[in-house]
Structure formats: structure tokens, C-alpha cells
Amino acid sequence: MQKINFKIIFSEESELQRILWTKGRLEWYTNHNYNVSKLILPKDVTPEKLAALSEEEISEAVKKEFDPTIYQKHVQSIDSLLQKYLDILAEKFSAIDIEVLPNIEIRLTRYGMAGSYNIPNVAIVNISNFYDVGLIRNILHESIHLHVQPLIYKYGVDQWQKEVIVDGLFEKFFPDLFKKQTYPSDMSVVQNIFNSQYPNLDSIMSNVIISS
């Protein structure tokens, strides 16, 4: 069976880059119906203030708060819990003919939204509001995104359609861990397509596009 290996990283520099990325994403969040008030930022920094801060000012704010021990306790939790779930993920994706990523880099952050991902193999997860199994849930969610993103590009599936598909896969793969997101609009059409066409992801995505 194919195996997904992982490594965990965190650093002051990666936190700076996380906030700079978030700053550049503010308009996108608003345009896609995300609540920017839920963004976690350094002390005394609001989304409104962030938009006006220089990189030097953001760097100083990160430096004041950076404490490796905060991250390290989460490293221990992930190391003890994650691999068995990644083994399941590899097995499930192999069964539906999705190429399994051999390695995933997990970046721990205290800032931004709950999580995000960078193609081809980086999962970024927020440790400020998530612990233990909740953190594992977020890592798995971002890992599913990484595996299906090539098909998302191929078919041009939009943001919330994509989230419904990822949620559908998560529920199929890990029913005991699954927690449904709150969507900004009725996504029942996409959910029905997913349920009727699973496990054929090409068919799911092509039909989602036809329906939209």
C-alpha cells in the first residue's frame, strides 16, 4: 500500500509569510463570503489595520509573539495521532484511482483562518483554536484538498463547490471525524451530485459544472 509521509515545520519566517499571505487575501475572503472577523492575527492587529501595515511592522508583531514551545506541544500530538489517518487516506484515494501524494509538509501557524494549502503538498493549519483530534481533522481536510486540486483545476470548480466535494470525501473516508462546514448558500445540488456520482470524481466535477 502506498504511504503518505509527513513532516511538520514552524518558524518565525513562516509566520511572517502567513500573515503577508493573509493580508493579500483579505479582498478574496470578502468576495467569497468568508467572515474576516474570524481571522486570527497578532495582538492589537485587526483585518482593517492589517491592510495598512508594512512588512516591517508585521515582522515586528510576529517577533513579539513567536514562542516555539507553543508549537512544539502540537507537534507531539500530531506525531502520535496523524499517521494512522494518513494511512486510511492513502488507502481510500488509491481505491478511487486518485494519485496518492508520497509526502505532505504540515506548516503550523497561529494566524489566519483555520487552514489552507499550497500545491503540490503543503497543508497549513491553525493551532490557535484547534487541538488534538480537531487539529488532525484540519490536516486531513487540507490533505484532501491537495489530492483533488488537479481535478479542481481541470474542471474549473468554484470555491464553495470545491468545499462541498471535499466535505463529501471527508465524510466518506472518516465518518467518525466529520464535521460539516457552514456554507454561505444552499449547496444541495452539489451534495446530491456528489452522492449520486461517488466515487467517480471526474463525473462529480463535470456534472457540478454543468449544473452551475
C-alpha positions as CSV (number, residue, x, y, z in Angstrom):
1,M,0.0,0.0,0.0
2,Q,1.2,3.5,-0.8
3,K,2.1,5.6,2.2
4,I,1.8,9.3,2.9
5,N,4.8,10.6,4.9
6,F,4.7,13.9,6.7
7,K,7.0,16.4,8.2
8,I,6.0,19.3,10.5
9,I,7.5,22.8,10.3
10,F,7.1,26.1,12.0
11,S,9.2,29.2,12.2
12,E,9.1,32.9,12.7
13,E,9.7,33.4,9.0
14,S,6.8,31.1,8.0
15,E,4.5,33.1,10.4
16,L,5.5,36.3,8.7
17,Q,4.8,34.8,5.3
18,R,1.4,33.5,6.6
19,I,0.3,37.0,7.7
20,L,1.6,38.6,4.5
21,W,-0.4,36.0,2.5
22,T,-3.5,36.7,4.6
23,K,-3.1,40.4,4.0
24,G,-3.1,39.8,0.3
25,R,-6.1,37.5,0.7
26,L,-8.4,39.9,2.5
27,E,-10.4,41.0,-0.5
28,W,-10.7,37.4,-1.7
29,Y,-12.1,36.4,1.7
30,T,-14.8,39.1,1.5
31,N,-15.6,38.3,-2.1
32,H,-16.1,34.6,-1.3
33,N,-18.3,35.2,1.8
34,Y,-15.8,34.4,4.5
35,N,-16.1,36.3,7.8
36,V,-12.9,38.2,8.1
37,S,-13.6,38.9,11.7
38,K,-12.7,35.3,12.4
39,L,-9.1,35.8,11.2
40,I,-6.6,35.3,14.0
41,L,-3.9,38.0,13.9
42,P,-1.2,39.3,16.2
43,K,-2.3,41.2,19.3
44,D,-3.9,44.6,18.5
45,V,-4.0,43.8,14.8
46,T,-7.4,43.8,13.1
47,P,-8.1,43.0,9.5
48,E,-8.6,46.7,8.9
49,K,-5.3,47.6,10.5
50,L,-3.5,44.7,8.7
51,A,-4.3,46.1,5.3
52,A,-2.3,49.2,6.1
53,L,0.7,47.6,7.9
54,S,4.1,47.3,6.2
55,E,6.1,44.1,6.1
56,E,8.5,45.5,8.7
57,E,5.6,46.3,11.1
58,I,4.1,42.8,10.6
59,S,7.5,41.2,11.1
60,E,7.9,43.1,14.4
61,A,4.4,42.0,15.6
62,V,5.3,38.3,14.8
63,K,8.6,38.6,16.6
64,K,7.0,39.8,19.8
65,E,4.7,36.8,19.9
66,F,6.8,33.9,18.5
67,D,7.3,31.2,21.1
68,P,8.5,27.8,19.8
69,T,7.1,26.0,22.9
70,I,3.5,26.8,21.8
71,Y,4.1,24.9,18.5
72,Q,6.0,22.1,20.0
73,K,3.2,20.7,22.1
74,H,1.1,20.4,18.9
75,V,3.9,18.6,17.1
76,Q,3.8,15.9,19.8
77,S,0.1,15.5,19.4
78,I,0.2,15.3,15.6
79,D,3.1,12.8,15.7
80,S,1.1,10.5,18.0
81,L,-2.2,10.6,16.1
82,L,-1.8,11.5,12.4
83,Q,-0.1,8.6,10.7
84,K,-3.0,6.1,11.1
85,Y,-5.4,8.6,9.4
86,L,-3.0,9.3,6.6
87,D,-2.7,5.5,6.0
88,I,-6.5,5.4,5.7
89,L,-6.5,8.4,3.4
90,A,-3.9,6.8,1.1
91,E,-6.0,3.6,1.0
92,K,-9.2,5.5,0.2
93,F,-7.7,7.6,-2.6
94,S,-6.0,4.5,-4.1
95,A,-9.3,2.7,-4.2
96,I,-10.9,5.5,-6.3
97,D,-7.8,5.9,-8.6
98,I,-6.6,9.2,-7.2
99,E,-2.8,9.6,-7.2
100,V,-1.5,9.5,-3.6
101,L,1.0,12.1,-2.5
102,P,4.1,10.5,-1.1
103,N,4.9,13.4,1.2
104,I,3.0,16.2,2.9
105,E,4.5,19.2,4.6
106,I,2.5,20.4,7.5
107,R,3.0,24.0,8.5
108,L,1.8,25.1,11.9
109,T,0.5,28.6,12.3
110,R,-1.1,30.7,14.9
111,Y,-2.7,33.1,12.4
112,G,-5.3,33.4,9.6
113,M,-8.3,31.1,9.1
114,A,-8.5,27.5,10.2
115,G,-6.3,26.2,7.4
116,S,-5.2,26.4,3.8
117,Y,-3.0,24.6,1.3
118,N,-0.3,25.2,-1.2
119,I,0.1,23.0,-4.3
120,P,1.6,20.5,-4.6
121,N,1.9,19.2,-1.0
122,V,1.8,21.8,1.8
123,A,-1.0,21.8,4.4
124,I,-1.2,24.9,6.6
125,V,-3.2,24.5,9.8
126,N,-4.0,26.9,12.6
127,I,-3.1,25.8,16.1
128,S,-4.8,28.7,17.9
129,N,-8.3,27.3,18.1
130,F,-7.7,23.6,17.3
131,Y,-6.2,20.8,19.4
132,D,-5.6,17.1,19.2
133,V,-8.3,15.5,17.1
134,G,-9.6,18.9,15.9
135,L,-6.2,19.6,14.6
136,I,-6.0,16.2,12.9
137,R,-9.3,16.9,11.3
138,N,-8.0,20.2,9.8
139,I,-4.9,18.5,8.5
140,L,-6.9,15.8,6.8
141,H,-9.3,18.4,5.3
142,E,-6.3,20.3,3.7
143,S,-4.7,17.0,2.6
144,I,-7.9,16.0,0.8
145,H,-7.8,19.4,-1.0
146,L,-4.2,18.7,-2.1
147,H,-5.2,15.4,-3.6
148,V,-8.2,16.6,-5.6
149,Q,-6.9,20.1,-6.6
150,P,-5.6,18.8,-10.1
151,L,-9.3,17.9,-10.9
152,I,-10.5,21.2,-9.5
153,Y,-8.2,23.0,-11.9
154,K,-9.2,20.6,-14.8
155,Y,-13.0,21.3,-14.4
156,G,-12.9,24.9,-13.0
157,V,-14.9,24.1,-9.9
158,D,-15.6,27.2,-7.8
159,Q,-14.7,27.7,-4.1
160,W,-17.8,26.5,-2.4
161,Q,-18.5,23.7,-4.8
162,K,-15.0,22.6,-4.0
163,E,-15.6,22.7,-0.3
164,V,-18.7,20.6,-0.7
165,I,-16.8,18.0,-2.6
166,V,-14.0,17.9,-0.1
167,D,-16.5,17.6,2.7
168,G,-18.2,14.7,0.9
169,L,-14.9,12.9,0.6
170,F,-14.1,13.5,4.2
171,E,-17.4,12.1,5.3
172,K,-16.9,9.0,3.2
173,F,-13.4,8.5,4.4
174,F,-13.6,9.5,8.1
175,P,-17.3,9.4,9.2
176,D,-16.4,9.5,12.9
177,L,-14.3,12.6,12.5
178,F,-16.5,14.5,10.0
179,K,-17.9,17.9,10.8
180,K,-19.9,19.7,8.1
181,Q,-19.0,23.3,7.3
182,T,-21.5,26.1,7.2
183,Y,-21.9,27.1,3.6
184,P,-22.9,30.7,2.6
185,S,-25.7,29.4,0.3
186,D,-27.8,26.3,-0.5
187,M,-25.4,23.7,-1.8
188,S,-27.8,20.8,-2.0
189,V,-27.5,20.4,-5.8
190,V,-23.7,19.8,-5.4
191,Q,-24.3,17.5,-2.5
192,N,-26.8,15.5,-4.5
193,I,-24.5,15.2,-7.4
194,F,-21.7,14.0,-5.2
195,N,-23.8,11.4,-3.5
196,S,-25.2,10.1,-6.8
197,Q,-21.9,10.0,-8.7
198,Y,-19.4,9.0,-6.0
199,P,-16.7,7.6,-6.3
200,N,-16.3,8.9,-9.9
201,L,-14.7,12.3,-9.2
202,D,-14.5,13.2,-12.8
203,S,-18.2,12.7,-13.2
204,I,-18.9,14.6,-10.0
205,M,-17.0,17.6,-11.1
206,S,-18.2,17.7,-14.7
207,N,-21.8,17.4,-13.5
208,V,-21.3,20.1,-11.0
209,I,-20.0,22.5,-13.7
210,I,-23.0,21.5,-16.0
211,S,-25.4,22.3,-13.2
212,S,-24.0,25.7,-12.3
